[in-house]
Amino acid sequence: MSLRLLNHGLADRLPTELWDQILGELSYTEMIKCKMLSRRFQRIVRAMLKMYKGRLGALALANVEDSDVPFNECKRMLHRYHQTWEVLSGDMGPSPISTHLPNHQSPPLILESGWIVIEDLTGDLSFAKIPTISSLHDPIPHDGWSVKANIRCHQLPRFVAYRFDPSQDLLVILGPSSLQRYPDIHVLTMITQRPHPLAQHSIFDAGIGPLGEINSFEVYQDLILVFAGTDEDRILRVWNWKTGEDIFTLEGFDALGDLATFIGDRTLLLVQEYELRLFRFAEDDVVHTCDLELPRFIEPALQIWTTVSHPLSNVPESGRAFVTDPDKGIVVINMIRSVPDVAPDKRCSIILAIRVAALLAEARRHSAPVAEEAYSDPRIYEVDRSGYACSDSDSDSDSDSDSNADTTTPEVPIVMWNDWGPQNARFVHFDEECETPSTFGSRCVLLSPSCRDRPAEIVLFDFGLDTEEISISTRTHTLSSEWTVEVVSAHTSLDMSGWFEDTTWVVDTGLPYRVRRRAVPELPNGACIEAALWENGIMVKKSDGGQCEYFSMSMHGSTLPP
């Protein structure tokens, strides 16, 4: 009777009281059908869920016998609406995130602590909180996105980049204070946009000279990273925003793209063609460093993107029980390279996933303190495979030994690939060129572009997840027809002989993964151009060439394994 009324177009004519009765009678199959019939059905479920939560909270503090509705009945209905809303969440199908998010050109800034900031075309910033989950198994609250603050552009200094940390009420702006000045760093509070009370200097020179390309701008605890410039004009500076002191400077180094990032434990990662360079900043701001060797490719990288999973804080915010496990975080490096022995314009992506915990362990084990002036030298350093770092001048046998004594750089510890890589890293090859990866915890998502024989795909990796872990799961899941799944064991080797200079090199790895793929949903009036992970879903960016919209895809729908 209930479903027949809905199917005859009477859904919007029913009073709320009757809806409440109907919801108590519907089966899950009928609920799924109702989802397609009426938007009001979803609004009523949200309202009822909120109402019963309120009743349950009130009953917990009052005499149950004095209540009109028994405590157990409220609890049962609350559980019922939780189940109903979980069904309504769908199975990673696209749905609009919210109508209040403005269209804009630059991508949103997503933090693993559950925040997102949107910059619109006028320069205004909207700080929002992403809906979260209390655990991996509890129902998902679907309260929508809650906007915590809207900051108009006239309230902020002119900026070219910004970062924020809600756990410290910190908003850091990079931009000139006036038309005549080079870029400054402004240290403000998110709530008031006034100088941060912990900052001794709320404005100080960023130290990067004339404004050029900003490759990286990051905030981590009391550290600020600014990486700017191109080619031999690159400069990387690390500041202590509380004191305003410049604690580290690196100039004239060889690197590609957006490569500098904090990975946790006050450690900075700089990705280069032949090595990963790690810098650890002690509490007294003394810098320790070491290099981790990478395999040598036949073709040099044309572009490299790096993304890392690490929380801002190991302590969850109030009301949030879910925190990224730092032991399961990953660094994903996307290297764009020409395909050997193929047309020169043929490019592909080589993905290298690395355990963050392994990088931090190597940095603690092998890094040695190095004087800052050794890294301020504008010369470009090459790595000597005998086990130490040297500059070009060190290999000049004709130079005078006394003059060499003034220019020789200190030895930098280097860890060879076979000593750290096979057990902690995994190469994945894509036939096409992918854009910037996005990570959260041990997951990574990429948007693989369309090619001749297939449409564009959303590719979701779960690194560190092996076949045995999936088989012992107590829950049974069926994958919807849109998704394919493959599990690659830790004992699977990858033949990279066509890519590396060492033609016999077969890469063994101790990092297994599961990969799930699906074609990008067809969306009207536009195409998907970007995908990003958050705590319990994927955000897909759609563009029609002029404006952008965002769609969410639930990670915990009924047809997708967790």
N, C-alpha and C positions, 0 to 999 in steps of 0.2 A: 504494500500500500504506500509506504513512504517513498520508495524509489519511483513508483508510478506517478505520484504527484510531481516529483522533480522533473521527470521526463516529459511531462505535459506543460512545461514552461511556467509552473506556478511557484518556482523557487523564491523569487523576489517578493511574492505576495504573502508569504507565510510570516506570521508574527514570530518574534524571538522566542516566546514561550513554547510555541509548537516546534520550532527548530531544536530547542533543547531536548524535547521528547523524541524527535526523529533521530537525533544523533545517538541516543541511547539504544536505538533499535537496529541501526544500520550495521551490516557486516563490513569487513575490510574491503571486500570486492565492491560493494555498493559505494563505500566511501571514495574509492579511486574513481568510480564513474561520476560521483558528485563533484569531484574536483574539476572535471571538465565542463560542468553545467553552470556553475554559479560562482562568481567571485564572492558573493555574500556568504556562501558556505564557509569560505576560509576566514572571513572577517568574524563570523559568529563563533567559530572554533577558537580564534584568538581571544575574543572577549570572554567566552566561557572559561577558557583556561586561566585567564587573569582573575576572573571572579572567584573561581574555586580555590585558587592559590590564596587569595585574600581571606576567604572563609576559613580555610584550613589554618592559616596563621592566627586568625582571631580565636578559633576554637582551641588552639593549643594554649592560649593564655586565659581562657574563660572556663566556666563550669559547663561541661559538655551537656549536662542534663537540662540546662536552661536554653539550649540552642534549638532553633526550629528544625535544623537539618542535622542528623546524627553525624558524629565525627567520622565514623567508618564510611558513611555514605559519601561524605565530601572527599575522603581519601580515595574511594573507589572511582568517583567521577573525575577527580583530578588525574588519576592514572589513565582513565579512559580517554580524556582529552589529550594527554601526552601521547598516547598511542595514535590517536587520530591525526594529530599534527605531524607526527613522525612520518605517517603515510603520505601526508600532503607535501612533505619535503621533496618527494620525487627521487629519481635514481640518476643523479648527475645530468639531468636534462637542463638546458639553459632557462633561466628565469631572470627577469629584471631585478637588479639589486635594490634600487630605490629611485624614486623620482626626484629627490632633492639633490642628488649629486650633479654638479654642473658638467657640461661638456667642456673638454679642454684638450690641449695637444700633448702636453707632457704627461708621462705616466704617473700614477699615484705612488706615494711612498708608503709601503706596508711594513709594519713592525710585527715581529713575532709575539709581542706582548699584547696583541689584539687591537692595535690602533692603525688608523689609516689617515693620511692627509691628502687633500685634493687641492690643487692650484687651478683656478679657473683662468680664463683668458684676460681678465682684468688685473690679475695678480693677487686676488683675495685667496685666503687659505681657509679650508674647512677641515677641522679636526673631528674625526668620527671614531666610534668604537664598533668593532666588528662583533656580531653575535658569536658567543663562545659556547663551549661544552664543558661540563664539570668533570667529565672523564670520557674515555674512549667508548664506554658502553652505555652511558646514560642518554636519555632523549635529548635532542638538540633544542635549545630555546630559540624560537624564531620571533624575536621581538623587533626585528628590523634593525637598521643601523641607527645608533643614537649619536647625534651630532653634539659634541661636548663644547665646541667653541667655533665661532666664525670670526676671523681676523681680517679686517679690511686692509687693502694695500696702503691706505694713507696712515694706518697705525704702525706700519713697519718701515724700516729703512729700505732703500732700493736694494734689491738682492738679485744675485745670479744663482744662488744655491742656498738651501736651508736643510737643517736636520733637527730632530727633536727627540727628547727622551722623557716620556711622561713620568717615569719613576723618580726623576729628579726635578720635575716641573721645569724642564730646560728646553729652550728654543734657541738655536744657534743660527745666525744669519751671516752669509758671506756676501759682501757687497760694499761699494764705495760709500763713504759718509758724505761726500760731496763730489761734484763733477771734476774737481781738480785732484782728487786723491786716488791712490791705488786701492785695491780692495781691502777692507777691514773685516775683522771678525767681531760681531755683535753678540754678546751673551745676555739673553733675556729669559724671562719666565714665560711659560705658555699661557698662564692664566691672566696675567696683567700686562704682558708685553713690556714690562719695565726691567731695568737692570737686575740681573740675578743676585740675590743677597750673598751668595758664596763666592762670587767673582770679585777679585780685588780690582780688576780693570774690566769694565763692561764693554769697552771698545779698544781693540788694539790692532796694529798693522798685521795683515796676514803674511807679509813677507814674500809675496810671489811676484812683485813688480807689476808691470803693466798687465792688465787683465787679458789673459789668453784663454785657451781651452781648459776647462775644469774637468779633469778626468775622475777624480774621487774627492768627496767631501764627507767625512764621517765623524760621528761622536761615539766614544766608548768610555764609560766611567768619567774620569777627569781628563781624558785625552781628546784632542781634536786633530784629525788628519786632513791636510790639504795637499792634493796632488794635481799639478797644473802643468801646461805646456806640452809641446810636441818635439820629437826628434831630440837634438842635443840640448834643447832649451828646457828640458823637463826639470822640475823641482818638486821635491816632496818634503813637507814640513809637518812636524808633530808638535802641538802646543799643549800645555797644561792650562785649561780654561779657567781654573780657579786662581792661579797665580799670574796668568798671562805670559808665562815664560816659554821661550822656544827651546825645547829639550832635544830636538833631533832635526837635522837637515841633510838631505841627500840630493845631489845635483849631477846632471850630465850622465845619467845612467841609461842603459839600454833596456827598453821595455816597449810593450805594445798595448795600446788601448787602456781600458779601465781595469787596472790590475792590482791596485793597492787596497787592502781591506784588513780590518781587525778580525781575528778569528777567536778571540777569547783569551783569558789569562794574561791580559795586557800584552798580547803578541800581535805583531803586524806581519802580514803576508804580502810579499811582492813577487808576482809571477813573471819570470823571464823565459827566454827561448830555451835555455839549456838547464835551468835550475829554478827551484823555489827558494827565495831568500826570506828568512825569518828574522825578525827583530823583536826581542823581548825588552820591555821597559820595566825595570825594577821600581819599587816604591820610592826609591831615592832618585829615580829618573836616569840611572845608569843603564846604558844600552848594551845588550848582549846580542850576538848574531851568529847564525850558521847557515849553510847552504845545503839543500837537498837536491841531488842530481836527478835530472830527467833524461829519458832516452833521447838520442839525437835523431831527428827526422830528416829525411832526404830533402823535402821541400820546407822552406821556412814558413812560419805562420804569417798569414795575411792580417789576421785580427784575432784577438783573444778577449773573451769575457769571463769574468770570475764572479761567482756568487757563493755565499757561505751561510750556513745555518748556525746561529748562536743566539740565545736570548739576551736581552739587555740586562736581565737580572735573574739570578737563580731562585729568587723568592717571588711567588705569584702575587699579583695585585689582589686587593680585597675583592672577594666574590669570584675569583678565578682560581680553579684548582689545577688547571692544565698548564704545565711548563715544559718547554722543550728539554729533553734529556741531553745534556752536553756531551755525554759519552756516545750518543748516536748521531750527532751532527755531522754534516758532510760539507766539504768544499767541492764545487763543481766548476771545472774549467772547460770552456767551450773554445776550441781552437779551430779557426777557419783556415783550411789549407787547400792548395791545389792538388788534384789527384795525380799521382805519378803516372807517366807514360800515357796521359790522356790529353785532350785539347786543353791549352793553357787557361781558357776561361771556365773550365769545369772545376767547381769548388765543392767542398764537403765539410762536414763538422766532425771533429774527433773530440769526444767527451771524455774527460778524465775526472773521475769521482774519487775523493780521498777522505778518509776518516779524519775529522778535526782532532779527535783525541790523540791520534797517532802523530799529527804535526806538532801538537803541544808537547807531547812526550819527547819527541826528537829535539825540540827547541830547549827543553829543560835539561836534556841529557848532554847535548853537544855544544850549545852556544857558549861563546867566550866573550868577555867584555872587550870592546874595541873603542878606541878614542874617536870622538865625533869627527875630528878633522880628517880622519882616514876616509870618511864617506862624503865629505864635502868637496873632495877633489873632483874637478869636472872631467877627469879622464874616465873613459869607459873601460871597465874591468872585464877580463876574460877569465874563465875558470880553467885552471891547469888540472888535468885529470890525474895527476900524481897525488892529489889529495890536499891541495891548498890553493888559495886564490892569489893571483898575481896580476899586475898591470902589464901593459905592452912594454913599458920601459924595463921591466925586470928581465925580459927575454933578450934584451939587447946586449950581446957579449962585448961590443966595442965600447960601451960606456964605462966611464971611470968608476972604480969601486967606491971612492969617497963620495962622489955625487950621488951614486945609487943609495948610499946610506941615508940621504935626506929624503929620497922619493919613494923608497920601497914601502909598500903598504904592509900592515900587519897581516899575519896569516888568518884566514877565515876558515874555520872548520867546515869541511864538506863531507856529507854522508852519501855514499854511492847508492845508486838506484836499487841494486840487488839487496842492500842492507836494510832498506826501509819500504820500498815500493810494492813488491809482489804481495805482501800480506795485508796491505792497507789501501790499495788503490785498484781501480778498474777502468780500463779503456772500453769505450763504446763507439762504434763507427756508424755515422749516418751518411747515406748516399747524397743527401742534399744539404744545403747550407741552412742551419738553424740560427735563430736569433738568441738573445740573452736568456739563459736559463733562470729559473726561479726555484728556490729551495725552502723547505721548512722541515726541521728535524732531519730524518733520514730520507725524506722524499725530495724528488726533483721533478719539475714539469717543464716541458719544452713544447713549442708550437712548430711542428715540422711542416714546411711549406708544401704546397701541391706540386706534383710533377706530372709527367705525361700519362702515367698509368694509374694514378691514385689522387684523391683529393688531399687537402691539408689535414693533418692529424694532430690531436692532442696526445702527447706521450708522457705517461706518468710512471716514474721509477720509484721503487722502494728498495734502497740500497741496504745491504746487511740482512735481508730477508731471504732465507734459504728454503728449499723444498721441505725439509724436515719440520721447520717451524710452521709452515702452512698446514701440513698434513695432521699435526697434532692439535689443531684448533678445534675447540668444542662446538663451534657454530658451523652450520652448513650454509653456503651461499651459492646462488646461481647467477652467472654473469649475463646481463642483458645482451641482446643480439648486436648492439652497437659496439661492444667492447671485445677485444681479444686480449688474452693474457699469456705470458710466457715467464717461466722461472729459470734463471741461469745460475747453476750451482757454483759454489766457491771453488770447485775443483776443475772448472772449465777453463781451458787455455785459449788464448786469442792469438792467431797468427798475424803478426805485424811486420813480417819480413819484407813486404812490399812498401812499407812506409818508413822503416828505420834504416839508418846507414848500415847497421849490422844486419845483413840479409838473412841471417839464421835466427834472428831474435823471435822467439815465441814467448809471449807474456803469460806467465802463470799468476794467478791472483787468489787472494783469500777473502775477497769482498764479493759475495753473491748479490743478486738483485732479482726483483720481479719487475716486469715492465707490462703496463696496460696501455692499449692504444684504442682510439676511436676517431672516426672522421669528425672534423669540426662541424658542429650543427649548422645547418643552413639557416641563416638569419636574413630577414627581409631588408632590402636597401642597405647593404653593406657587407663587409667581409671581416672575419676574425684576423687580427694582426698580432695579438699578444696574449699570453696566458701567464698567470701568476698564482702562486700558492698562498693560502693562509691556513689558519688553524684547522678548520674543518671543511674546506672546500677549495675550489679553483675559481679564479676570476678571469673572465675572458673579455678582451677589449675588442669592440667592433667599431670599424670606421667606414664612413661612406665617402672618404676623401676630404671632407671638410669638417665634420663633427664626429665626436666619439661617444659611444655608449658602453656601459659595462654590464655584464651578465654573470650571475653566480651559478656554480654547479656544485651541488652538495656532495661531500666526500663520504657521507654515511647513509646514502639511500639504501632501500631494501634490497636492491639487486647488485650492489657493489661490495666486494669483500673489503674489510677494514684495512 
